[in-house]
């Protein structure tokens, strides 16, 4: 039970975040992960931590809740081992790690945590070991033995060939002249090292990983009598150049250098801050068509959007990525940064060729593929990446594709390829006009569209916007995916071809021979004027087949009774426009007759009062027509409707009684009338 309480407390603390806990000071992300590892290892004894080790490597991680259940780091399987938590050791014959490590000086503590190579190089200098064993308060970020072994031979040779200058300076750069624990290591801070007061960059990520100049803390907060030791996985070196200076000196950034200068972003990249530059190499620029590259390089706004899409808002070291994470760029887009083994990925692609090039104002990762944002693309380029290739082919055949590659401010209402599963239509003058009506004369964003808005097309039509609970439609076609907003135009992916209105509801009915009997009935009922004037109607239009299916005597009786015919026809007319894409599971649509129609959609079949609709979405300027093969029957008075009528009658009687009551107070002659009204109310 005690363990359950601790786990629940930890879960709540994790939900509240590192800045708020149930009691006590806020814990850092590293401390939260360490606490989780401690709880997972508690069954093995006191001060035991669960550690995830990537199979086939020596990489170990304190585990958080998500990693514990996934059992993966960067897509690679892990195994769980149980080790003494930092600062504790085993005692023979006892469970767990009950004993605190004895305190010793910095030099001896490095040996305890697995940095004996650092001890060895410290011995080679004349001054450093006495300092590490003597009085004072220091912090050392001690490279692991594996970190020293992975140094290039030429780098190591240059250090050991001049131990009292190069090696001494390198080791002093790993030291700070005060005690610094992980709870003080804040994201983006800089510590002053003991080598020429050079800065050491600290990053403390939400997943609990802490990096020092992009080297990961492996074992932290090992106390010594004269300071604290943190074990790190790399030998770090001084950082002197900012991001812009690195771009200036690297040959592989020749095109990037020119692009940054043309965009004016050099001021940002040489200024203060902590950024991540996903720096495209010359090879990355060469991969895109010359026409596209020249267009972007010659357009200051598109160029700036392109470069901003390669800059993350904060510094991101490769070691901080153990699973996929969404990060925002200066352009405002979101990139999915992940990892696969030792490779970093961007949007699922392993395009990073060189990582963790540290600068004074951030970190650079080389990438071999341009990350072109939608905002720097033409409509044609946006369409090429979407499932609308058939619509683009139709525009090409009609000679209209130049609208997608020019500088016109447009919105292309592009039907999905699935709309043409039975074959693409033939291009003629009528189809060319229809395609022009799929292009709106301004660059839109769907989030700003509103119900009843009208949009002007290149084909000269006005299209209406309909906003429903779960869909956003333009005439009969509804938006099927998020907008793609390009440099000049926006792409709306639509679920069907548009059919712009060609006349009023009466024009539609008169122009279709299937509705000749309905037209005659509308004329008899005197509803022609209603369906010809401006309005918003949904007409469930019975076909001739529907009327002919009625028993002859019933049909004759209906046509002979003008009042009943009018009621029946009004029951077929809704008082708002409802296209098929806006129906959802069930919509109750009020009719002009007063009762409600139950309109539903299931498996792409629309029904009204459970009667299937033969054809949907015949658009009119004042509404929409849905063809049905049956005549809908007026509903019988429902109990609740009868109850509403009784309630209305009672309210009217009450009003009369109240009036007579006031009068009765003035005249006793009205008392009998008042009494009779009260009796009526009782009944």
N, C-alpha and C positions, 0 to 999 in steps of 0.2 A: 504493500500500500504506500509506503514511504517513497518507493521508487516511482510509483504512478503519479504521486503528488508532484515530485520533482520534474517529471517529464511534462506534466500539464503546465506547471509553472514556466518551464523553458519554452514550451510551445506558445504560451501567451506572450512571453517576453519577445520571442521572435516575431510574433504578429505585430506587437507594438513597435518593433524596430529598435535599433541600437540607442536611440535617444530617449527611450522611455521604458522603465521596468516597474515592476510592482513595488519594489522598495530598494533603497540604496542607490549609489551612483550609477550612471549609465555605463554599460559595458561597450567596449569597442567591438567591431565585427570580428576581429581575431579572437577576442576573449569569448564571444558568443559561440564561435565554432569550436574553440577549445573546450568550452563547457559542455557542448553537445557530445564531443568525442569522449569526454570524461564520463558522462552519463551512460553512453553506449558501452563503455568498458567497465562499468561499476561492478557488474556481476563477477568479474575476474579478480576483484579485490580492490582495496583503497588505492586511489591515485593511479589507476590504470586508464589509459586512453586508447580508444579504437582508432586505428590508422588505416587508411586505404592506400594500398601499394599497387601501382600500375603494373600489370603482368608483363614480364620480360624486360623490366627496367628497374632502376633503383629509386624511382620517384615515389615519394610518400606524401600524403596529405592528411591533415586532420579533417574529419568528415563533417559535412553539414547534413541536414535532414534529407534534402533532395538527393545528394550524392549517395547517401546511405542506402536509399531504396533503389536508385538507378544502378549502383555498382559499376559506374563507368566514369572515367576521366578522359575528356577529349575523344569520346567514342571508343576508347579502349577498356576492356574489362579489368576490374580490380579485384584484389583479394583483401580481406580484412585481417589485420594482425593487431595484437594487443601489446602495448609497450608502456613503460613507465611515463607518466606525464612529466613535462619539463620541471626539473628541480627535485625529483624523487628517485629513489633507487630501491632495488629488491633487498630483502633480508633472507638469508638461507633459512628454509623451514617455515617461512610465513607466506601467507597468501598476499598477492598484489605487490604494491610498492609502498610499504608503510613508512619508510625512512626518508627524511629530507636529506638531500645531498649535503655533505659537509662543505662549508664555505672555505674557499681558498682564493688566492689572488687570480688576476686575469690570466696570467700565463698558464697556470695549472688548470684553470677552468676550461681553457680552449682544448686541452687534451681530453677532458671529460666529455665534451660535447661533440668530438669527432673532427677537430681541426688541428691534428698533430703536425700537418705540413706547415701550417701557419706558425706553430711553435718552432719548427725547424728553421724556417726563414727568419724568424725573430732572433734565433740564436746567432745567425750569421751576421747580423748587424751588431755594432758595438754598443749602441745606446739603448735600444728599445726594450730588451729583456729586463734590465734593472728598473726601467720606468714601469713596466707592466707588473713587476713584483713589489714595487715600492708603494709609498703612500700616495693617495690622491683619489679622484673619482673620475672614471673613464667609461666610455662605451666603445666596444669594438664589434664591428660587423665582420666576423671571421669567416673567410671562405672555407668551404668543406674541402676535404682531401681530394674529392672528385673534381671540384672546381679548379684547383691548381693543376691537376693532371690533364684537364681539357684545354689549358692555355696553349696557343700555338707555340711551337718550339722557339721560334725567333723572338717572341715576346718574352718568354721565360729566360732565354739566354741573355737578353739585354738587361733583365733585372738582376740576375745573379752575377753578371760580370762586373757590376758596380754596386755592391751590397750596401755601402754606406751613403750612397746618394739615391740611385734609382730604386733599389729595393726598400730602403728605409722610407723614402717618400711615398712609395706605393702602399706600404703598410700603414703609415701615418694617415693616408687618405681614408683608410677604413676606420679611423678612430675619431671620437668626439670627446672633448675634455670635460664631460659631465655625464652623469648617469641618465640614460634615456630608456624608459620602458615602453612596451607596445601601446599602452593606453595614451601615451603622449605622441605617438607616431600618427599624425593626421594626414589625410589625403591632400597632396599638393604642397606639403611643407618642404622646407629646405633646412638641413642641419649644417652647421659650420664644422668642417673637418679640421684635423690637426695638421693638414698639409696646406700651408699658405692660405688658410681660411677659405679654401675652396668649398663650394656647396656640394652636399649630398642630397639627392632628390628622393623624397619619400612619397610613396603612394599606398594608401590603405583602402582596399576595395570592399564593397558591400558583401562580397562572398567570403570575407575573412582573410583573403590573401594580402600580405604586405610585401612591397618590393622596395629595394634600395638601389637606386640607379638601374632599375629593371631586373635586379637579382632578387630571387624570392627568399624570404625568411623561412628557413627549415625548422630551426629550433630557436625559440625566442625566450628572453627574460631569464637567462641563467645568471643568477646573482653571484657576485664575487666580493671579496672583502674590500676591493678598491674599484668596484664598478659593476658592469653587466656585460654579458657576452650574448650576441645573437649570431647564430650560424646561418650563412647565406650560401646560395648555390652557384655563385659566380665570383670571380675576381673582378672588382669594379675599378674603373679608371676615371680620371678627372674629365669634366665636361666643360668645354670652353666656347663652342660655337652655338649660335642660335639656329633655328630651322632655316632661315633665309641664307645664312652663311654656308650651311651644308649644301643647299641647293646650288649655290654659286660655285662651289669647288668640285662638285661631282660631275664627271663627264656624262654620266648616264642620264643626267637631268637637263640636257641642253634644251630640249623642246619645252619642258616644264618651266625652265628658267625664263624663256621668252614669254610664255603664257602668263606667268606671275607678273612680270614687268608690265605686260600689256593691260592686265586687269587691275593693277594698282594694289594687289594684295601683299606686296613685299613689305609694306609698313606693318601690317598685322603680323607677318611671319618673323619679323625681326624685333617685335615689341615684347612687352611682358605678357605673361599668361602661361597656361599649360594646355597645349593642343596635341592632337595626334594627326599627323599628316600621312595619309595613304598616298605616297608619292609615285605617280605614274612615270615609268621609265620611258626613254626614247622608243623602246620596242612597243610599249603600250600605245603610244600615239600612232605608230606605224600600222597598227592592226586595223584601224578604222578607215573607211573609204576616204580618199583625199578630198572629195567634194564635201563630205560631212565635216571633216577636220577644218577645211578652209572656211566653211560657213561659220563654224563656232568661233574660230580664231578671229574672224572678221566682225564678230558681233559682240561688243563689250558686255552686254547683259548676259548673253548665253555663256560667254567665257567665264564670267564671274560665278554664275550658277554652277558651271562645271567644276571649277576649282573648289568652291565652297562645299561641294558634294564629296570632296576628298579630305575634308578637315573635320575631325570630331571635336566636340566641345571641351573635352578633357583628355589628359594624357592616359594612354592605355598601353601598358606593357604586355607583351605576349604571355608572360607567366600568369597574368591575372585571368586568362581565359581557360576555364576548365569545361565549359559547356557553352551552348549558344546564348547570346545576349543581344538585345536590340539597343542600338546606340544612335543618337541623333547627330546629324551633321550641321554645319553652319548654314547649309542650304535649307534646313528644316525637314529633310527627308530622314528616313530611318534605315540604317544598314544592319543586317544580321551578321554579327561577328561571331565566329565560332572556331572550332579547332577539330582537326582529325589527326590524331597522333601528335607528331611534332609540328604539323603544318597549321598555320592560321588560315581561316577561310573567310571570304566576304560573300554574303548572300549564297552560301553553299559552295563557292568555287575556291579552289586553292590557288589564288592569284598572287599571294605574297611571296616574293622571292628572297627578301632579306628583311629581317625584323630587328626591332629594338635598337635603332640608331638614335642614341640619346642626344638631345640638344638642351640648351639652358632653359628653353621655354616649351619643352615637350619632347615628343618622341616621333621618329619617322619609321614607317614600314614601306619598303619598296614594293610596288605592285606592277604586274605585267599586263594589266588590262584596265582600260579606262572605265570609270564608273559614271556614265553619262546620265544625269537626272532627266526626268520627263520635261522639266522646265527648259531644257536646252534642245529639245527635239522638235522636229516638224510633226504635223499630223500624220504624214505618211510613215515616218519612223515609229511613231506611237502605234499606228495600226499594224505595222509589220510585226510587232511584238505581242499582238493581241489575237484573239480568235475571231478575226473579222476579215480574213484574207479574201473571201468571196466577194464581199461588198467592195473592197478595194479593186478587185479585178473588174467588177462591173463598172466602176468609175473610169478605169483605164479604157475599157471597151467603148464607153460613151464619150471619151475625150475630155473627161472632167477631173482627172487625177492631179492636174496642176493646182487645183484649189487646195490640195493637201500638202503641197510642198512650198507654197508661196508665203507671203507675209500678210495675207488676209486674216482678219480677226473672225474666226469661225468656230462653230461647234458641229462636229460630225456625228450624226445619230446613226451609228454603224450597227446593222443587224449581225447577230452571231452567225457563224458558219452553219450551225445546226438549223437555222431558219431555212436554209436552202438544201436540206437533205434530199429532197425530191428533185433537185435540179435547179440551176440558176435560170432566171427569166431571160427572154430574148431582148436585146437592146433595140428599141425603136424610139420614135419621138416621144411617145407617152411615157416610156420607161425612163428616158433621159430627164424628163420633167420631174418624174417621181424621185429620181436620185438627187436632183437639185433641191427638192423639198426635204431631203435628209440632211441638208446643211443650213444651219441657222446663222444669221448674219452677225453674230457677236460671240465672243468667247465667254462661255458660261461656266458656272460651278453649280453642281446639283444642290449643294447645301443652301444656296440662295434662291432656288426656285420656290414659287408659292402657288397655291391653288388658284386657278382662274387666270394665271399669267398667260399672255400671248407672246409667241415668238415668231419673228419674221424670217422666212427662208429665202434662199437664192432663187427658188422657183416661183416666188411671189405669193406663197400661201402664208396664212397665219395659223400657227399650231397652238393648241391649248395645253396647259399643264394641269394635271390632276394629281392631287396629293391624297393618298389613302394611308390607312394605318400601317400597312406593311409594304407599301410599294409607292414608287414615284413614276408617273406615266406621262408621256407626251402623246396626245391623241390615243390611239389603240395600242401603242408600244410602250413597254415599261423598261426602265433602266435595270440591267442585269448584273452590273459590276460597278466598282468604284470608278470615278472619273480618272482620266489620264489628262492632265493639264500640261500642254506643251508650250513652246515659245510664243506662238501666236494663236494656236487653236487648242480646243479641248475635245477629247474623244469620249463620247457616251456610248457604251456597249448596250445595245437594245435587244429585247427578246423576240422581236418580229419586225417585219417591214411595216413602215408607216402607211396608213391610208388616210390622207388628208380629206377633210369634209368637202363634198362637192355640191351641197345644197342643203335646204332645210329637211327636217324629218319627212314632211309631205313630199318634197321633191324626191327623196330617196325611195319612198313607198310607191309613188307614181311611176318612177323609172324602172321598177322591178315587177315583171308580170306575175311573180309569185304572190304579190300582195293586192291584186285587183279587187278581190272581194272585201278585203280590209279597207281599202280606199273608199269603196262604195259605202261601207258601214260607217266610216268616219264622217263622210259627207252627210249621211242620214242623221247622225247624232249631233251634227253641228260642231264638230271638233276640228275642222280644217283650219280655222283661223288660229286656234291655239297652237297647233303643230307647225304652223307657218311662221309664227312670230318668234322674236328672240326669246330664249329660255334655256333651261338645262333639264332635258328630259332623257329618261331611259325607257325606250319602248320595246316591250316584248311583243313582237309583231306576229300574230297568227298568219300562217300562209293560207293560200286557197285550200290546200290539203287539210289544214286544221278545221276550216269551216265545213268542208265536204264530209269530214269524219263525224260531224254531229248528226243525230237523228233528224230527218227532214222536218218533222213536226216541231221539234225543239228549236231548230234553226229558224223556221218561219215565225214561230212565236216570238223569238228574240228580236228578229228584224222588224216585226210589227209593233213592238213595244219600245217607243223611243226612249222612255225613261230608263228602262232596264238595259237597253243597248248602250246608252251613255254610261251607265254605272259600270257595265262589264268592260267597256273600252277604257274608261278611266282607270280601272283596276289593272290594266295592262301597261300603264304609264307611270313610271317612277318620277319623283319630283327632284331628282338630281342625276348627274351623269355618272354611270357606273360601267366602266369598261371591264373586260374579263380579267385583266391583270390585277385589278384592284379588289377582287372579291375575297380571296382568302378562303377559309373554311366555310364561313356562313356570314351573310350580310342580310339584315332585315331592312328592306327599302320601302319607305312610305310611298303609297300610290296616290294619284290625284283623286281617287275615289275615297281615300281615307284609311283603308286597311293596309296592312304591310305585306309585302312580297318577301318570301324567303329565298334568297339567291345563294347558291352554294357552288363550290368547285372542287372536284375530286378526280384525280388521274386525268387532268386536262379536259374534263367534261364539265361544262357549266350547266346547272339546272336551276329552274325557277319553280318553286312549290313542288319540287321533286320531279318536274317534267324536264327532260333534256332539251337543251337549246341546240337547234340545227345549225345555226351560223351566228357567230358572235361578231361584235364590233364593226358594224356598218356605220361609219361615222357620218354625222350630219353637223351643220353649222350650229344647230341649237340642241344637239343631243347625240344619242347613239341608239342604233336599232339592233336588236337581237332577234333573229328569226326563230319561231317555235312552230312545231307541227301539231299543236293542240290549243284549244281555247281554254284559258284558265277560268275556273269556276269561282264565284264569289264565296268567301268563307262564311259559314253560319256564325251567328252571334256567339262569341265565346262567353263562358261564365264570368270571366273577369270583366269583359266588356259590358255585360248586363249589370254587373255590380257597379261599374263606373257610372252607368246611366241612372241607377237607383241613387247613387251618391249625389249626382248632380241634381236629381229631383228633390232629395232631402235638403240640399243646400238652398235651393230656390224656395222651398217651403219655409225653411228657417229664416230666410231673409224677409219673406212676407210676414211671418209671425212676429219678427222683431219690429217691423214697421207698425203692425197693428198694436203691438204691445205699447209702443210709445203713444200711439193715438188713444189707446184705451185708458191710459192714465189721464188723458184730457177729456175723455167722454165715456161714461159708463154704458152708453147705448151700443158701443162697439164690442163690449165684453162677450156677448154670445158668439160673435164672429171669431174673435180671438180664441175662444174655447174650442170651436170647431177646427181651427187650424192646428191647435195643439193635439187634438184627437187624430188628425191626419198624420202628424209627425210620428205618433206612437205606432201607427200601422205601417 
